[in-house]
Amino acid sequence: MPPHRADAIVVLGTALEEDGSLSLDARRRVERAAVVFAAGVAPRVIFSGYCGLTAPAPACSEAAAMADYAERVGIPREAMRLEERSRDTIGNAYFVARDHLAPHGWTSLRVVTSDFHVPRTAWVFDKVLGPAYDVAFSPATTELDGTVIAARARAEGDITTFLMEWIGPIEAGDRDAVERLIWEEHPAYAPSSALTTQSIRERIEEIARVHRVVETHGLRPQQARQEREAGL
């Protein structure tokens, strides 16, 4: 067998259904990981995710639910690792690196997530991990109609804009800055944070409103904000 091309395949979690089962997006991610693993790309698969940033504590983590399904589609248990602390894409990158990659000196990973999620994930992973890591993507295809695709693209753009405001100033791979972000600023991980999940949600909603005005009226973002603030 030829040598593996990466140290690990990393599969990002997504919200479970109300009954704790995997969503279609999650199943597609696991199925894509199974294909990549069977191709000999990496000798291990890391499933990453506890639950969403604003979700209540689940009975089963996203990572554990994906691992159960992964065994059914051909990934052996001995090849799996679980990262069960992360509650967003920032946490995916940070805890996978801290708890699984760094202790073993693994620096090459192939990330599996949904196709619409790749641009934001690539940007976040670059911020958190930096140039010391070789990161490539193997997207899971989502078969959606045009309306749903457009809505998801808009939502991804809104979240990315917020992240650029929040963590944009961090230099890629600045470990000290990332540690401060996680343990002093991030509401999902910091013992005490001025930023709350509610304030994050409200800011993203505000960004979405500005973006929709821009789309509807063809206004520049600054002009859109001025008109919104003026009550126009």
Backbone torsions as a table, in degrees:
resi	resn	phi	psi	omega
1	MET	NA	136.2	178.9
2	PRO	-66.3	158.0	-179.6
3	PRO	-63.4	151.4	177.9
4	HIS	-65.8	147.2	-178.6
5	ARG	-91.1	-11.3	-179.7
6	ALA	-146.8	161.6	178.1
7	ASP	-78.7	-34.2	-176.6
8	ALA	-156.6	150.5	167.6
9	ILE	-98.3	130.2	-179.6
10	VAL	-114.5	122.3	-178.7
11	VAL	-109.2	121.8	-177.3
12	LEU	-86.9	136.1	179.7
13	GLY	-76.4	164.8	173.1
14	THR	-146.8	167.1	-170.8
15	ALA	-55.1	138.2	174.8
16	LEU	-81.7	162.2	173.4
17	GLU	-70.2	167.9	-176.9
18	GLU	-60.0	-30.3	179.8
19	ASP	-86.6	6.6	178.4
20	GLY	87.7	-0.2	178.3
21	SER	-82.0	165.2	-180.0
22	LEU	-74.8	141.0	172.4
23	SER	-73.7	169.1	177.0
24	LEU	-60.2	-42.2	179.0
25	ASP	-59.1	-44.4	-179.3
26	ALA	-64.0	-42.5	178.9
27	ARG	-63.2	-40.7	179.0
28	ARG	-62.6	-38.7	178.8
29	ARG	-63.8	-45.5	-179.9
30	VAL	-64.2	-42.7	179.6
31	GLU	-63.0	-38.4	176.7
32	ARG	-66.0	-41.1	177.8
33	ALA	-61.1	-38.0	179.4
34	ALA	-62.9	-39.1	178.0
35	VAL	-65.7	-44.7	-179.0
36	VAL	-64.9	-42.0	178.3
37	PHE	-63.3	-45.2	-179.1
38	ALA	-62.8	-26.7	178.4
39	ALA	-77.5	-3.0	177.7
40	GLY	78.9	21.9	-177.7
41	VAL	-66.4	-37.8	-179.4
42	ALA	-151.2	155.0	-176.9
43	PRO	-85.7	-4.6	-176.3
44	ARG	-146.8	157.3	179.3
45	VAL	-127.6	126.3	177.9
46	ILE	-105.7	117.7	175.7
47	PHE	-94.0	127.4	-170.4
48	SER	-121.7	126.9	173.4
49	GLY	145.1	132.2	172.8
50	TYR	-97.3	-68.4	174.1
51	CYS	-162.7	175.6	-178.3
52	GLY	-67.5	162.8	-174.9
53	LEU	-58.9	-37.4	-177.4
54	THR	-107.2	6.7	-177.0
55	ALA	-82.3	150.1	173.6
56	PRO	-69.7	161.0	-179.9
57	ALA	-59.4	127.9	-176.7
58	PRO	-89.2	163.0	173.4
59	ALA	-72.5	-27.9	-179.0
60	CYS	-138.5	134.3	179.7
61	SER	-70.6	158.8	173.8
62	GLU	-57.4	-42.2	-178.8
63	ALA	-61.5	-45.0	-178.6
64	ALA	-66.4	-40.0	178.9
65	ALA	-64.3	-40.2	177.9
66	MET	-66.3	-39.0	-179.4
67	ALA	-63.9	-39.4	177.9
68	ASP	-60.3	-44.7	179.9
69	TYR	-69.8	-36.3	-179.2
70	ALA	-59.2	-38.6	178.9
71	GLU	-62.8	-35.2	-180.0
72	ARG	-70.1	-25.5	-178.3
73	VAL	-104.8	15.7	167.0
74	GLY	109.8	3.2	176.7
75	ILE	-93.1	120.3	-177.7
76	PRO	-69.6	145.4	-178.8
77	ARG	-56.3	-37.5	-176.4
78	GLU	-67.7	-13.8	178.2
79	ALA	-94.9	-0.6	-174.6
80	MET	-100.8	147.4	169.3
81	ARG	-132.6	147.9	-178.9
82	LEU	-117.1	132.0	170.9
83	GLU	-112.2	112.1	-170.0
84	GLU	-120.8	30.7	177.9
85	ARG	-111.9	-27.0	-170.4
86	SER	-72.3	144.6	179.4
87	ARG	-126.2	8.1	175.1
88	ASP	-163.6	179.8	-176.4
89	THR	-67.2	-33.7	175.4
90	ILE	-59.7	-47.9	179.4
91	GLY	-64.7	-38.2	175.4
92	ASN	-51.6	-54.0	-177.1
93	ALA	-63.7	-46.1	-174.9
94	TYR	-65.9	-51.3	-174.2
95	PHE	-74.6	-32.4	173.5
96	VAL	-61.0	-45.3	-179.3
97	ALA	-67.4	-47.2	-175.6
98	ARG	-66.6	-44.0	-170.6
99	ASP	-93.9	-19.3	-173.9
100	HIS	-126.0	-42.8	-176.1
101	LEU	-80.6	-57.1	-174.5
102	ALA	-57.6	-43.6	-178.7
103	PRO	-60.4	-22.9	-177.0
104	HIS	-109.9	-0.3	-178.4
105	GLY	72.4	22.3	178.9
106	TRP	-82.2	129.9	-176.8
107	THR	-128.1	-5.5	-177.4
108	SER	-114.6	121.8	-178.4
109	LEU	-138.0	151.3	175.8
110	ARG	-118.0	116.8	-172.8
111	VAL	-96.0	130.7	175.9
112	VAL	-110.1	122.8	173.2
113	THR	-151.5	177.8	-179.6
114	SER	-68.6	150.4	-175.8
115	ASP	-57.5	-40.0	-178.3
116	PHE	-69.7	-17.9	-176.1
117	HIS	-92.1	-10.3	-173.1
118	VAL	-63.0	-48.1	-176.4
119	PRO	-57.1	-45.7	179.5
120	ARG	-66.7	-42.2	-179.7
121	THR	-62.5	-42.5	179.5
122	ALA	-60.8	-42.1	-179.7
123	TRP	-65.7	-44.9	-179.3
124	VAL	-66.0	-45.6	-179.5
125	PHE	-62.2	-37.1	177.1
126	ASP	-64.2	-42.2	178.8
127	LYS	-60.9	-48.0	-173.0
128	VAL	-76.4	-42.8	-173.6
129	LEU	-94.0	-38.0	178.8
130	GLY	76.9	-172.2	-172.6
131	PRO	-72.3	-8.9	179.3
132	ALA	-71.4	-14.2	-178.2
133	TYR	-112.2	140.9	174.4
134	ASP	-95.5	107.1	-175.5
135	VAL	-119.0	125.8	174.4
136	ALA	-132.4	165.5	-172.6
137	PHE	-122.8	144.9	173.3
138	SER	-128.9	90.4	-170.2
139	PRO	-69.8	146.1	170.3
140	ALA	-89.3	127.4	-176.8
141	THR	-75.1	136.0	173.9
142	THR	-110.4	121.8	-178.7
143	GLU	-93.8	91.9	-175.3
144	LEU	-125.8	158.5	176.5
145	ASP	-78.2	168.3	-173.0
146	GLY	-59.8	-35.4	-178.6
147	THR	-65.6	-44.5	-179.6
148	VAL	-67.7	-41.5	178.5
149	ILE	-59.3	-44.4	-179.6
150	ALA	-63.9	-41.2	179.4
151	ALA	-64.2	-41.9	179.2
152	ARG	-66.7	-38.3	178.4
153	ALA	-63.7	-40.0	178.1
154	ARG	-64.8	-44.1	179.7
155	ALA	-62.7	-41.9	177.4
156	GLU	-61.6	-40.9	178.4
157	GLY	-63.4	-39.4	178.6
158	ASP	-63.1	-46.2	-179.1
159	ILE	-65.9	-41.1	179.7
160	THR	-62.6	-40.7	177.4
161	THR	-59.6	-44.2	177.3
162	PHE	-61.3	-45.2	-179.0
163	LEU	-63.2	-36.4	177.9
164	MET	-65.2	-35.8	174.7
165	GLU	-66.0	-41.4	-171.3
166	TRP	-80.6	-54.5	-173.6
167	ILE	-112.7	4.3	179.4
168	GLY	-53.8	-41.3	-178.5
169	PRO	-66.4	-15.2	-179.7
170	ILE	-70.5	130.5	175.1
171	GLU	-70.8	141.9	-178.4
172	ALA	-56.4	123.9	177.2
173	GLY	79.6	11.3	178.2
174	ASP	-74.3	95.7	-171.6
175	ARG	-60.0	-43.2	-179.3
176	ASP	-62.8	-43.2	-179.7
177	ALA	-65.6	-38.5	179.3
178	VAL	-68.0	-40.1	177.4
179	GLU	-61.6	-41.9	178.0
180	ARG	-64.2	-41.2	178.7
181	LEU	-58.4	-48.5	-176.5
182	ILE	-67.2	-49.9	-167.8
183	TRP	-96.7	-7.8	178.7
184	GLU	-121.6	-25.4	-172.6
185	GLU	-116.6	-32.2	-170.8
186	HIS	-77.3	122.5	-175.7
187	PRO	-65.8	-18.9	179.3
188	ALA	-83.0	-18.6	-171.9
189	TYR	-128.2	-30.0	-177.9
190	ALA	-73.6	137.2	177.8
191	PRO	-58.0	-35.0	178.0
192	SER	-145.1	125.4	-177.0
193	SER	-138.2	136.4	176.6
194	ALA	-68.3	-28.7	178.3
195	LEU	-83.5	135.5	-179.9
196	THR	-117.9	160.9	176.1
197	THR	-62.1	-32.5	178.3
198	GLN	-66.0	-42.5	179.6
199	SER	-67.0	-34.0	175.3
200	ILE	-63.3	-47.7	-180.0
201	ARG	-59.1	-44.5	-178.4
202	GLU	-65.1	-39.4	179.7
203	ARG	-67.3	-40.8	178.1
204	ILE	-64.4	-38.7	177.0
205	GLU	-64.0	-38.5	177.5
206	GLU	-64.5	-44.5	177.6
207	ILE	-60.5	-41.0	-180.0
208	ALA	-62.0	-40.9	179.4
209	ARG	-62.9	-42.5	178.5
210	VAL	-63.2	-44.6	179.7
211	HIS	-61.3	-39.1	-179.0
212	ARG	-68.6	-35.2	175.9
213	VAL	-63.7	-43.1	178.4
214	VAL	-59.6	-45.8	-178.8
215	GLU	-64.4	-38.7	-174.7
216	THR	-76.1	-40.9	-171.7
217	HIS	-111.0	-3.9	179.2
218	GLY	69.2	28.0	-179.0
219	LEU	-86.8	150.9	170.9
220	ARG	-70.6	149.9	-177.1
221	PRO	-53.1	-42.4	-178.8
222	GLN	-64.8	-43.0	178.6
223	GLN	-63.8	-39.9	179.0
224	ALA	-62.0	-42.7	178.9
225	ARG	-63.5	-42.3	-179.5
226	GLN	-61.9	-43.2	-179.8
227	GLU	-68.2	-38.1	178.5
228	ARG	-64.4	-42.4	-178.4
229	GLU	-68.3	-27.1	178.3
230	ALA	-83.0	-4.7	178.9
231	GLY	78.5	20.8	-179.2
232	LEU	-81.6	NA	NA
